[in-house]
Structure formats: C-alpha cells, structure tokens
Amino acid sequence: MRWSRSSGVAAVAAFGLLLAGCGDDGSSGTGATGEGSGSGGARTITWWVMKGTNPDSTAFYSEVKAAFKKATGATLVVQEVEWADAHDRLVRAFAGGGGPDVAEIGSTWTPEFAAAGGLVDLTGRITSSGLNKDLLPALKDSATYDGKQWGVGWYAGTRGIVYRKDIFAKHNLKVPTTWAELQQVVKTLKTKEPGLLPMPIAGGSSYAAAPFVWGAGGDFAKQENGKWVGTLDSPQAREGLSFYTGLATKDGSSSPGAATWKETQLLDSFSQGKSAMVIQGNWTPKTAVEKNPDLKNKMGAFAIPGKNGGMAPTFLGGSNLAVLKTTKNADLSWRLVQLLTTGDLATKWATQTGFFPSTTTGMKTFTQSNDPLVQPFAKAMTEAGKNVPNAPQWGTVEGDKTLTQMLQSILTGTPVDAATKKASDAIGKTLNSGG
C-alpha cells in the first residue's frame, strides 16, 4: 500500500531537531513557522495531506476549513503532498522546520518518526478527550511507541477475499469458513472452471500473507532481551506460509506469472473475468466494477477464514494524523486532529475514499451495512485487525521488500524453510540497525 516506505529519519539525529535557518524544499504555503501560527493575532495552522486518496478532495477540504474556522476561529491551510515525496519532506521538516503543523503519515511511519523525536506526544490529549477508549486497538497500536501515543488513526483498510458469486452459485459452493474449506473450493474450481484461476497468489502482495502467518500462531518479529528477532522461521509462521503458498504451488490456484504480481494485477485479473477469487483491500471492489460494469451484481466478499474457523487476523494499514514537534500551536493542531478523526467528517472521508474510519463509533455504520462488499471487510477490521511489529525500522523492512522477496522465492521453487530463514535473518538485522 502507498504508506509503505523505507525509513530515513536517522538523518534527523545528525542535523538535530529545530535547527534554525534550515527550511523545507522551497515549496509554497504557510508551514508551522509561518505567519500567524504563534500566539496573538489571526491564528493559522497548516495540514499536509497525501494526494489522490479522495477523488472529491477539493470539496472535502473546503468543508474541513469551514468546520475548523467555526470550531476554533482559526484558519487552516491545506497542502497536498505526493506519497512518493512525503517521507523525505517530513524528515527535512523535522530537522529544520518549515513543514506543517499537522501531517498525514503512513501508519508504519509513526514509530519511526516518534523515535526520531519529530512528533508531539499526544497521549495526554487523547486520554483526556476520551478518544483512547474508542480507537480500534490495532490502529492505536500503530501510533504507539515507547508506551506513548504519537498520532491518531485517520482512516484504514484491511484485506479480504473478493469472489464471483455467480460462479459459486453455479457449482453450489459455499463461502469457506476454514483453511481446509478454502483449499477444497480452490480444488473444485480448478476442476470445474478450467478457464479461471481459482485464487491467484501474488508474490508482490506481502500483507496478503499476513492472515496465514498470524492465523497459524506465527508472527513477523518479536523482542527478546531488548533486541528484535525475526520469527518467520518459527514452526507456526512456516505452517501458515506453507498453506498460503501451497494453494499455488500444490493446489493449482494460481499461475506462474502471478509470482511477481502486485495487488493491482490481482484486481485486473478479477476485473477481466480471469479469476474466481482474489485477496483484495476493501477499497478496491468499487474499482473492479468501474473496470467491468458486468460484475456489479456478481461480486461478493468474505473475511479470510481462520485456520479452524472464525476470521484470521488481518493487517490494518492506513494513515495516522500526527502533530509535528516544530509546531507553534500544538493545542490548535490537536483540535484539527480531533475534528478529522471523529464525527461526520471522519465518516464522510471514509465513505468518499472507500476506506474505513479509525474508531469503534465510526465503524458502526459500516459493520451494520447491508452492502455485501462492505460489511465483511468492516467486521474483519473491527474484530480481527492486527498491526505489524511496532518497530521504528519496520518501514525499512517494507522498503527493502524483504517480505515480497520471500514470497516470490517460495512461489518460484525455494523451500519454505530456506526462504523464511533468510527473511527472518534480514528482518532481525534491519530492525536492530537503528537507521
């Protein structure tokens, strides 16, 4: 997902925070050190938001500005930033100022930026507001580092299995509720629908494997004696990965080419009528229908099943809102965070983008939905959501593509034991690197 980036914040320590005279990259707009951001006079704060998530962003931003003005009397400046540029621009802002007061940051960036000293500790404000009792646990965890909370989840998404309801009905197939049932559905489709891929396994979709790692009782890494240890080579993680990749390598659910596919190519395969099931994020079904309107009433979704029933834990990826340490008005910035993450604005953003809000209260609309392409994802998010290891260097693991390289190697013939040992060693080394 777009918020996955390699880390680079170690440079902040070298420059030191709050260095006088070092600006941002010269882009226009009022930042944390801009006019009116301090006490007295007309107050102004700046918010950096990532470009492209919301197709109706202009109208939404206008509504946020008006609501913020009404609630605080202050002016909000909104600046869109490209995901590809955001990480490094924020690093420079931490070091020299000139950045925003509030920023949208990828959920896996938060521990990294917090460890670098670039964010305001929001723990007290979140607790006193009562918001801490309403946040989904996995999203709260994504914004937590060293026992403190440095951001608030703004929106997020999770993965499930999108499938062809008409194909299932044609062969009297039921939605699988265990791994064994999922495997049997794959085998049945392989025999009865030879023109379709039962469920292609994309080597470039690292977090599609997470429910199987976690569902077997494994994990990606753990802390031991103050150090991180990669754990994909544990018996439990290997069991989950063996089942997941085995759907392709043993049960014929996939194709050799899918070993290098990304999630977008999975979606293309489904939209083009070439696949019966695909693991996708809750934000994608709408796109599938746009690509192929004939699918409108032929699609369904279900949570990735647990090994022996229930729902497998699933990764919640998304964006947090954080207040930068360089702000001159932390209280006003916090008001903006509250405004965006609760109430009507949070629901409206989620609805427009196809993602979900970060609170239990906000999720009620979606968990109670009658839409078969919404409710299964929403239940998985609220009842089975899980976060990756909360380590400052996890973004580097993502940037190094450690997980995708492991999956691709298994799908192309490397034994699971060898691939997971290599990945675990790399994860431990990275997480303990400190930069």
C-alpha positions, 0 to 999 in steps of 0.5 A, a space after each residue: 500500500 502507498 504508506 509503505 516506505 523505507 525509513 530515513 529519519 536517522 538523518 534527523 539525529 545528525 542535523 538535530 531537531 529545530 535547527 534554525 535557518 534550515 527550511 523545507 524544499 522551497 515549496 509554497 504555503 504557510 508551514 508551522 513557522 509561518 505567519 500567524 501560527 504563534 500566539 496573538 493575532 489571526 491564528 493559522 495552522 497548516 495540514 499536509 495531506 497525501 494526494 489522490 486518496 479522495 477523488 472529491 478532495 477539493 470539496 472535502 477540504 473546503 468543508 474541513 476549513 469551514 468546520 475548523 474556522 467555526 470550531 476554533 476561529 482559526 484558519 487552516 491551510 491545506 497542502 497536498 503532498 505526493 506519497 512518493 515525496 512525503 517521507 523525505 519532506 517530513 524528515 527535512 521538516 523535522 530537522 529544520 522546520 518549515 513543514 506543517 503543523 499537522 501531517 498525514 503519515 503512513 501508519 508504519 511511519 509513526 514509530 519511526 518518526 516518534 523515535 526520531 523525536 519529530 512528533 508531539 506526544 499526544 497521549 495526554 490529549 487523547 486520554 483526556 478527550 476520551 478518544 483512547 477508549 474508542 480507537 480500534 486497538 490495532 490502529 492505536 497500536 500503530 501510533 504507539 511507541 515507547 508506551 506513548 501515543 504519537 498520532 491518531 488513526 485517520 482512516 484504514 483498510 484491511 484485506 479480504 477475499 473478493 469472489 464471483 458469486 455467480 460462479 459459486 452459485 453455479 457449482 453450489 459452493 459455499 463461502 469457506 469458513 476454514 483453511 481446509 474449506 478454502 483449499 477444497 473450493 480452490 480444488 473444485 474450481 480448478 476442476 470445474 472452471 478450467 478457464 479461471 484461476 481459482 485464487 491467484 497468489 501474488 508474490 508482490 502482495 506481502 500483507 496478503 500473507 499476513 492472515 496465514 502467518 498470524 492465523 497459524 500462531 506465527 508472527 513477523 518479529 518479536 523482542 527478546 532481551 531488548 533486541 528484535 528477532 525475526 520469527 518467520 522461521 518459527 514452526 507456526 509462521 512456516 505452517 501458515 506460509 506453507 498453506 498460503 503458498 501451497 494453494 499455488 504451488 500444490 493446489 493449482 490456484 494460481 499461475 506462474 506469472 502471478 509470482 511477481 504480481 502486485 495487488 493491482 494485477 490481482 484486481 485486473 485479473 478479477 476485473 477481466 473475468 480471469 479469476 474466481 477469487 482474489 485477496 483484495 483491500 476493501 477499497 478496491 471492489 468499487 474499482 473492479 466494477 468501474 473496470 467491468 460494469 458486468 460484475 456489479 451484481 456478481 461480486 461478493 466478499 468474505 473475511 479470510 477464514 481462520 485456520 479452524 474457523 472464525 476470521 484470521 487476523 488481518 493487517 490494518 494499514 492506513 494513515 495516522 494524523 500526527 502533530 509535528 514537534 516544530 509546531 507553534 500551536 500544538 493545542 490548535 493542531 490537536 483540535 484539527 486532529 480531533 475534528 478529522 478523526 471523529 464525527 461526520 467528517 471522519 465518516 464522510 472521508 471514509 465513505 468518499 475514499 472507500 476506506 474505513 474510519 479509525 474508531 469503534 463509533 465510526 465503524 458502526 455504520 459500516 459493520 451494520 451495512 447491508 452492502 455485501 462488499 462492505 460489511 465483511 471487510 468492516 467486521 474483519 477490521 473491527 474484530 480481527 485487525 492486527 498491526 505489524 511489529 511496532 518497530 521504528 525500522 519496520 518501514 525499512 523492512 517494507 522498503 527493502 521488500 524483504 517480505 515480497 522477496 520471500 514470497 516470490 522465492 517460495 512461489 518460484 521453487 525455494 523451500 519454505 524453510 530456506 526462504 523464511 530463514 533468510 527473511 527472518 535473518 534480514 528482518 532481525 538485522 534491519 530492525 536492530 540497525 537503528 537507521 
